[in-house]
Amino acid sequence: MDAMRRAGMAFLPVSLLVPLSGAASAQQPPLPTIVLRSGMVITRSARVAAGTYRFPAPASPDSAVITVRGDSITLDFAGATLQGADPDAAPDAAAGTAIRVEGGHGVRILHAVIRGYKVGILARGTRGLTLIGNDLSYGWKPRLYSVVEHESLADWLSYHHNEEDEWLRFGAAIYLAGVTGGEVRGNTGEQGMNGLLLVRSDSLRIEGNTFAYNSGLGIGLYRSSNNVIAQNRLDYNVRGDSHGFYRRGQDSADLLIYEQSSWNLVAANSATHGGDGLFLWAGQHTMDTGEGGADNNIFFGNDFSFAPANGMEATFSSNRFIGNRVEGSDYGLWGGYSHSSQVSGNCFIRNRFGIAIEHGQGNLISNNHFDGDSTAISLWANPIEPSDWGYPKHRDTRSRNYTIGRNLFRSNHVGLRTSATSGVVLAANRFDRVDSLTVLRDTSGFELPPGELAPRGADHIDEQIGACGLEAVGTPTAARWTPPLPILSRYRAVPASPGSRLPRSAIVVDDWGPFDWRSPKVWPVDSSRAVPLRLAVLGPPGSWRVATRRGISTLSRTSGAVGDTVAVTPAPDSTGDWELTLEYRGSATVSPRGEKKPAGEPYRFSYGRFEPKQEWTARFFAWSDSTDPRSHAEAFDALLRSAPLLERRASRLDYEWYRPPFRELPQARWALEATTTVTLPPGEYTLRTISDDGVRVWVDGAPVIDRWSLHESTTDFAPLAAGRHELRVQYFQVDGWVELRLDIVRGVQRSTGSPGPH
């Protein structure tokens, strides 16, 4: 067995290397038809009567609207719908679980349409589970707080812990826990937070699904091994990106593989425009002990392009990356602490870095194309490693022993950059129009064969190096690195995916996640506070006209085609309260909540701003042990009555930084007190703060928010009535990142928990 694993032959169970037998089974008798009831327990095979079943779900994940219990059960919905939250409700109003599969063997759920739940299908301890043709889109997802100009740290995700099913708090179209064997095919999970989540599940074939346009993950694995994930559409699972302002990704990903998830085959998936295309991390056990990892996975022929952060991120592990494409990302492959890994035959195109590996060891980089990457390969070690990591205390983490051979470097600023790295061997690489072939610093044992750096003509280079990506499969050069797995012959093409080849600027993330381009949308071209404000009309082909306008002085145009830009100048007395509504006619549309309209039917969409006029006066102070706002309240109050370090006036209270933009302000241990007055027209309002660290707010002298503690970015809410109010805010920062924002929003908002699983 060990020899076979080394050859790459036996990393999957035999059951996944042969076609599934279900399609060839004998004709089955028709299933009895049932009418669903809320709370129903199904123990026999059945076909669901047509219709829409409106069943709100209990909030607890331990209960569900429908429970399936037993062996050899087929439940065919035949297109019938389970509807939880109202379709017009905000996405964070969805709750509960639609279908729960409890144990059993040979359970099949087919052709269900599930809407408005936190979890669509939850299965625990099932063997031989089959999920085919289910549509589980438009489930739960949280409101996001990043804005056009800057991100909110409250939106950052962390999937690092799931020993107690912590991931369940953040919803999924499908959540499989302890499932062994089976098939997940032809399912759809879009416009939620997560698509498919696997926990301690193995030996599944996951093919031909669409898990896209979610604000968290397309597919996520935790302690899940020996699975095939192939030819799925996993595009635009993203948050934390605003074209021209920031590209962070905030740890969203098309595919996440965490915590000892090993021996998986990931082949020919379209995984573009995710925060990361691939995000692989060994897990907390490895970080603490230096043992194990998310190892021996094969990533073959996938498209991981146009990620705001990393096309592929794989850390503290040993894996094979063969024939993938990564274009237009910040990093093609970020491989921190990767060891004994193979990176071969990949296409890295116009990334800021093609491959970047810190503290890597014994890695092979061969037969790749680096075309237009600013820096093709960067290898280094840091002089100081984090003191709270166990990994470097148990492992040799020197940067060493690389073989870099038969790669094509074309139109790069730097071909190879190394620092504090030893034992780098170059062989038969070719460089074409590369400004600096190598930049070496503190590098020993560097071997450069004679003639290695001689530039060659493009035709000669391609002939010597060969193709890259899936196009290379079957060529003589590819035979040197293609893994000898018969199953790979099944996966010779990435599925066509709408929008997958658009540039990274096609990512548009609003309050609820990524825009899917299936309906028209108006979105700022520049800062949302510019006057006049330029708005782009986005969406499917068609025409538009102005339907209504409020609080607007002038428009640059009142009709046109999708793709136009409209300049809006608010009226002088309504710069903080205006709205533009357009009417679209053209292609068929699907709204952000899933409502479908045929081609030619009018569709209305809006953009507006509500930001009541405020003139804040903020006074900044430095505090010390003796005036610590957490433990010396009287001394801190006296500090606020003293002369400030600086005083500033601004139209909004909105600070987010790591290094202070004001030279008078220290990076740590400072505080502010800010005051303003605001007048609100009749209606209901909510005062919302986002803070890291402590914040408290008074309205007309009465305390309404009190989170006076050290904490990560957190949202708080307080109701606010119409009329004139005096607002006072106190804030303190200990160290690290700063975030303080106060918004006044229309309506009643509630906290549904952090947008990210911190």
N, C-alpha and C positions, 0 to 999 in steps of 0.2 A: 504493500500500500504506500509506504513512504516513497519508494522509487516512482510509483505512478504519479503521486502528488508532485514530485519534483519535475516530472515530465509534463505536468499540467493536465493530466488525463482524468484524474479521479477526484476533482474538487466538488463534484455534484453527485447526488444519488442517481443510481441507474434510472429511476423512474422519470427523471427530468431529461434524460438523454434520448428518450424514445417518444414518438407521438403519443398523445393522450388517446385513450381507447373510447372515450364517451361518444365521439362523433360516429363511431362505427357500430354502436350498439343496436340491437334489434329494435323494431318499432314497438313503442310502449303504448299501453292502453291509455285512453284519454283520462286526464285527472278530474276528480270531482271538483265542482265549483263551490267556493265558499264566499260569504259576505263577511268582511272583517268587522270586529268589534274591538274597541279600545281595551287593552289588558288581556287580549286573547292569547292563549298558549296553544301552539300548533304542534301536534305530535304525529300527524300523518301527511302524506303528500297531498297537494291541492293546487287548484288554479283559482286566483283571486278574481271575483266578479269585477267587471269594468266599473270605473268611476273614480271620483276623488273623495278620499276618506279624510275628513278634517278632525284629527285627533291631537290635541295638545298633549305633550309628554310630561311625565314627572321629571323634575330636575335631576334627580339622583341617577347616576350611571348604572346603579344596581337594579334599576327597573327599566321597563321599556313599553312602548305602545303594543308591540307584537313580540312574543317570545317563541322561539323555535327550540324544541327539546326532543331529542331522540336520534335514531339512526336511519339512514337511507331515506331522507325526507327531501322531496322536491317541492319548493314553493314558487310557483310561476305567477308573477303579477300580471303578465301579459299587457304591460303598459299602464296598469292601474296606479293611482297616485296616493301616497301618504303625505298629508300636508299638516305641518305643525304650526309654527307662527304664521300670522297673516302675511300674504305675499307683499303687501305694502308696508309692513313693519320694518323698522331699522334692523339690519342684520344681527346686531347684538341682542335682539329680543328672542332669537331662536334658543330653544332649550331642550334638554333631554335626549333620549335615544329612541330612534324609530323602531329598529329591529335588533333583537338580541338573540344570538345563537349560543345556547348553553351546552357545551360539550358535544358529544355525539360523533358519529362517523358518517361520511357520505352525504352531508347536507348540501343542498343546492338552492341558491336564491337567484331567481332569474327575472330580468326585465321589469324591475321595480322603478318607479319614479318617486323620489323622496325629496321633500322640500321642507325647509324651515325647522330643522333640528340641529342640535349641537353635534350629535353623532348620528350618521345615517345607519350604518350597520356595524354592530359590535359583536365579535365572536370570541369566545374564550374556551380554550382547551379542546377545540374541534380537530378531528383528523379527517383529511380528505375533503376539505371545504371547496365548494365551487361557487364563484360569483361571476355571472355572465350577463352583460347587457343592461346593467343597472345604471340609472342616471341619478346621482346623489348631489346635484349642484345646488347652489344658493342656500347653503346652511349657515351656521353661526360663524361670525368673524367679528373682531373688535374694531372699534373706532381707532383710527390712527391720528397722531397729533403732530407729526412732522408737517411743515408748511413748505411753500414753494422756495422760500429763501434759505431755510435752514432746517435741519432735522430736529426731532425731539428725541432725547435719550430714552424717554419712556417707551419708545417703539422698539428698542433693541430686544432681540430674542435670546433665549438660552435654553437649549434642549439637553443640557449636560446631565440632568438627573431624571431618571424615570424608573427607579427601583420600585416605587410604590404607585405606578401608573400616573405620575404627575402630568404626563402629556394629555391625559383625558380632559384636564381642565380647559384645554385649548382647542377641543373639537377636532373632528375629522369626518370626511365622507365615509371612510371605512377604517375601523380600528380592529386589528387582529392581535390577540394576546394568547400565546401558547398554542398557536395553530400549527399543525404539522401536515404538510402535503396538501396538494390541491391546485386549483387554477383560479386566477383572477384575470378575466379577459373581457375586453370590450366595454368596460365600465367608464363612466364619466363623473368627475368631481371637480367642478369649477366654481369660482366666486364664493369660496368659503375661506377658512384660514389654512386648513391642511387637507390634502387629498387622501392618500393611503398611508397609514402608520402601522408598522409591524413591530411587535414587541415579543421577544423570545419565540419567534415563529420561524420555521425552516421548511425547506424542500417545496417551496411554492413556485409555480410558474406564473409570472406576472407579465402579460403580453397584450399589446394592442389597446391599452387603456388611454384615456385622456384625463390627466390631472394637471390642470393649467389655470392660470389667472387666479391663483390663491395668494393670500397675503403672508403665508408662512412657508409651507413645504408642499411640493408635489408628492414625493414619496419619502418617507422617513423610516429608517431601520434602527432598532436598538436591541442588542444581543440577538440578532437574527442572522442566520447563516444558511449557506447551501441553497440559495434562491436564484432563479433566473429572472432578470428584469430586462425585458427586451421589446424594442419597437413600440415604445410608449411615447405619447406626446406629453411632455412635462415642461411646457414653456411658460414664461411670465409668472413664475411663483416668486414674488418680489415685493419688497417695501424699501423705504429708505433711499430713494433715488429721485433727483430732480435735475433735469437736463440743464447744464450751464451753471448749476449752483453746487450740487454735491452728489457724490455717488458712493454710497456706504453699504447698501444691501442689508445691513442690520441683522446679519446671520439668517436671513431667509435663504432658501435654496430650492432648486428643482429636485435635487436628490440629496438626501442626508443619510450618511452611514456612520453610526456611532457605536461605541462601547462593545468591543469584541465581536462586532459583526464581520464574519470572515467567510471565505470560500464562496462568495457570490459572483455570478456572472452578470455583468451589466453591458448590454450590447445593442447598438443601433437605435438608441433613443434620441429623440429630439428634445434637448434640455437647454434651450436658449433663454436669454433674457431673465434668468433667475438671479437673485441676490448673489449667490454662487450657483454655477451650474451643478457642480458636485462639491459637497462638503463632507469630508471623511475625517473622523477623529478617533483615536485609539480608545479613549474612554478614561474615566476617573480611576479605575483600577490600575491601568497602565501608568497614569500620571503619578499615582501614589507609590507604586511598587516597582515600576520599570518592567513589569511582566506583561506578556501578551500584547495585544494590539488588535486593530481591525485589519487583519492580514489576509494575504493570498486571494484577494479579490481581483478579478480581471475586468478592466474597462476597455471595451473593444468597439471601435467604430461609432462612437457617440458624437453628437454635435453639442458642445458645451459653450457656444459662442455668446457674445454680447452681454456678459455679466458685468454689473457695476463693480463688483469686487473681483472674485476669482472664477475663471472658467472651471478649473479643478483645484480644490484644496484637499490635501491629504497629508496628515501629520502623525508622527510617532508610530509609523506602521510600514509594512512591506507589501507592495502591490505591483500590478502590471498595468500599464497604460499604453494601449496599442491601437494605432489607427484612428485616434480621435481628432476632431477639429475644434479648435478654439480660436475665435476671431473677435477682435474689437473689445476685449476685456481689459481690466486693469492688470491682472496677472493671468497668464495662460495656465500655469500650474504653480501653485504655492505648495511646496513640499517640505515644510519645516520638520526636521528630525526624521525624515524618511530614510529608511535603510534597506539595502538589498532589494531595491525596486528597479523595474525595467520601464523605461520611457522610450518607446520605439514607434517609428512610422507615423507620428502625429503631425498635424498641420497647425502651426502657431502663426497667426496672421494678424498683423497690426495691433498687437497688444502692447501695453507699456513695458511689461516684462514677459518674455516667453516662458522661461522656467526660472523659479527662484527657490533655492533650498538653503536653509540655515541648519547647521549642525547635522548635515546628512552624511551617510556612510555607505560605501560599497554599492553605489547606484550606477546603472548602465543607461546612458543617454545616446541613442543611436537611430540613424535613418529618419530623423525628424526634419521638417522644413521650418525654418524661422524666416518668415517673409514680412518685412516691414515692422517687426517688433523693435521698439526703441533699444532695449537691451535684450539680447536673445537668451543668454544663460547667466545667472548670477548665483555664486556659491560662496558662503561665508560662515564664520562662527562669531558669536558675540563674546566680548571679554567677560561679561557678567551674565549669569543665568538667574532666573527668578529664584529667590531663596525659599519660597514656599512650595516649589515643585519637588516631589520625590524622585522624579525620573532621572535628572542628572546626578542624583546621589547614588543611584543604583546602576547607571549605564555609562559607558564611554560615549561622550557626546562630541568628540572632536569632529571637525569637518574634514573628511578624508576619503581617499580611494574612489575616484570616479573614472570611468571609462567613457569617453566622449568620441564616438566614431561615426563616420559616414553620414554626417548631418550637412544640410545645406543652409548656409547663412546668406540671406539676400536683403539688401537695403536696410541694414541695421545701423544704429549709431555705434553700438558696442556689440561685438560678437560674444565674447566670454569675459566676464568680470569675476575675479576670485579674491577673497581676503581670508587670511588665517585658515588656509586650506592646504592639505598635503596630499600627494599621491594622485595627481590629475594626469591621465594619459589621453592624448589626442591622437586619433588615427583616421586618415582618409576623409577628413572633412573638407568642404569646399566653401569659399567665401566669395561673394559677388557684391560689389558696391557697398562694402562695410567700412564705416569711417574708422573705427578702432577695432582691430581684430581681437586683441586681448588687452585687458587691463588687470594686472596682477599686483597684489599687495600682500606681503607676509605669506607668500605661497612657496612651499618646498616640494621637492619630488615631482616637479612639473616636466613631463616628457612630451617633446614636440618632434615628430619624425621629420626628416628632411623633405622639403617641398610642401609641407602641410599647409602653409599659409599662402601659397601662390594662387592668386585669383584665376579663375577659368571662365570661359564663355558660358553663357546660360545653357546652351544646348548640351554642351559637354557635361555641365554640372548635373542636369536632369538625368542624363544617361547614366552617370556614375552613381548617383544617390537613389534614383527611383522615385516613384510617386509617393504621396502620403495620404493618410486617411483611408476610408474604405476603398478608394480607387486603387490602392496598392495591393489589395488582396489578390493573390494568385500570380503576381509578377515574380520573376526569379529573385529579385531583391527581397521582396516581402517574405519569401520562404525562409529567409534567415531568422525572422522574428515572429512570424505568425504562430500562435500557440497551437499545438497539435490536438485540438479539440474538435471532433466531428460536428458537435452541435453548432459551431460557429458558421458552418455552411448555410444554416437556416437564415442567418441575419446579414443579408448583403445590402440592405438599403435602410436608411433612416426614413421614417414615415413623413410624408409631406405635412407640414403644419402651417396654417395661416399665420403670417407675421414672423415666422422663425428666421427669415433672411433679412428682415428690416434692420436698420442700424440701431444701436443702443438708444438713440434718441426717441425710438418708438415707445419706450417705457414711460408711462404716465401714471403716477400714483396719487390718488386723492385721499379723502378722509376714510375711505373704506377699502383701499387696496388698489390693485392694478386695473387700469382701463383695458377692456377687451376689444375695442374697435368694432363692436357689432351694432352700435348705435352712435348717433352724433354726440359730440361733447365740445364745450367751449373751455379753453384752458389758456392761462397767461403765457405769453411768449417771453416776457421779461419779469421783473419783480412785480408781484401782485399789488404793490403800492405805488407803482409808477402812474403819473398823470401827464398825458392821457395813457390809459392802460391798453396795451395791444393784446387782443385775444385771438387765438387760432381756432378755427372751426375744424374739428377733427372728426373722423368716422368714415363710414362707407360712402361710396360715390353718391352724389345727389345735390339738390339745391336747397337753399334756405332763404327765409325772409324774417324780418322782425315781426314778432307777434305782439309783444307788449314791452314797455320800458317804463321804469320808475326811477326818479331821482337822477336822470341822465340829461346832461346839457346837449351834447352833440355825439353823433356817430359818424365814422368815416364812410360807412355804407349801410344800407338797409336791406340788401338782398345780395345773393351771390351763390357760389358753389362751395362745397366742402373743400377745404384746403386754403380758403381765404383767411386773411387777417383783418379783424375789425378793431379800430381804435375807439375807445370809449372815454369820453370826458364827463365825469360826474358833475352834477349841478353844484355850484359853490356852497349852497346850504345843505347839501346831502352827500358830501364826500364819504361819509361813514355809513351810509344806508342807501344802497341802490341795487337794482336788479335788471338784467336784460334777459328776455325770453325769446328764443328763436323757434321757428317752425320748419321742420325738415320734410322733404319729399324725395323719394328715390328708392334705394334698395330696401329689401326686407330688413327689419330691425329686431334686436333682442335687447331689452332694457337691462340696466344693472341689477334689477330684481328678477329678471327672467321672463318678463312679459314680451310676447312675440307679436309683431305686426307685419302684415304682408307688404310687399313692394307697392309704393304709391300711396299708402295710407300716411296721413300726417303724423309727425312725432314731435312733441315739444320738449325743449331742454333749455336750461337756464344757467346763468352765472351771476353771482351778486356778491355784495359785501355788506356786512353789518359790523361796524366798528365805531361805537359811539365816541364822539369827540372827547378826548381826555388830554390834559396837560399835566403830566407827572413831574413832581420835584423829588429827586432821589438824592439822599445824602449818604455817603459811604464812610465807613469807619474800620479801623483795624482793631481786633480784640486780642487779648492775651489770656494766660491762665487766670489772672485775677479778675478779668471781665468776661469770662467764658459765659456765653448766653445760656448754656445748658445747666450751669451749676451756680452761677453768681448773678441772679436776676437783678438785684438792686444795683450792683456795680455796672451791669450791662445797661440798665436804664439810664444811669448817670452818664455812661459813655455816649449814649444817643443824644444827650443834652449838651454835649461838648462840641467843639469845633470839628467839622468833618475833614477827612482827607481830601475829598472833593465833593462838589455838588453838581448835578446834571439835570437838565430838563429834557423831556422826551414826550412824544405823542402816544407811546405805548410802553408798557413794562414788559420787556422781552429781552432776556439775556441768556446766551448759551455760548460757552467757550471753555477752553482748557487753559490757555494763557490769557491774562487780562488784556483787554484792548486799551486800558488807561494806564499810563506809566505810574501814576500815583498809587495804584492799587496793588497790594501784595497778591501772590498767587494762592495763598492759603490764609485762613483765619481773618476773614473780613465779614462785615455785615452792612446792611443798608436799612434805612427807613424811607419809605416813599409815600407821598400823599397826592390825591387829586380829587376833583369833583366831577360827577357825571350826571347827566339828565337823560332819563329814558322815557320814551313815549308809552302810551297805554299798551299793556301786554304782559306776558310772563317771561322772565329772564333767569339765567343761571350765571353765577360768578364761578369761574373755573381757574384753578391754579395748577401749574406744573412746577415741581420744586425738587431740587437736589442742592443743598440740604434743607435746613429748617425754615418753615414759613408760618406766619400767622397773619390773619386779615381781620380788620374791623370795618363794619359798615355803620356809619352814623354813630360811632362810638361803641357799638356792640360787637363782641367777638363772634365771627361766623366760621372761620377756619383756623384750626390749631394743630399743626403737624410740626411741633417744635422739637425735632429730633434729627439725628444723623440718619439719612436714608438715600437710596437711589431715586432717580426721577420718578415721581409719583403724582397722580392727579387727585385733586380734591374739588368738591363741588359745594355750593351754597345757593339757595334760592335768593332772588333779588327782585324786588317789586319795582313797578314803574315809579317815575318821579325823580327828584333831585337827591343825590346821595354824596356823602363824603366818605372816601375810601382811604384806609391807611394800611400799609403793608410793612411788616418787618421780616427780614430774611438774614440767615447767617450761613456762611460757607466754612467748612472745616478744611478740606483739601480736595484735590482731584478736579473732576469736571464740575462746571457750574451750569445749572439750568434754573431759571426763574421766569415764569410767564404768567400773566394774568389776562384772561379773556372774559368778555361779557358776551354771552351767546343767547339767541332767542330760544324760547321754549324751556322745557324741563329736561335737563340731562341728568343721567345717573351714572354712577361708577359700576361697571361690570367686572372690575378687576383690571389688573395691568394688561395692556395690549400685548405684552410679551411675557412668556413664562419665565420670569426671573427666579 
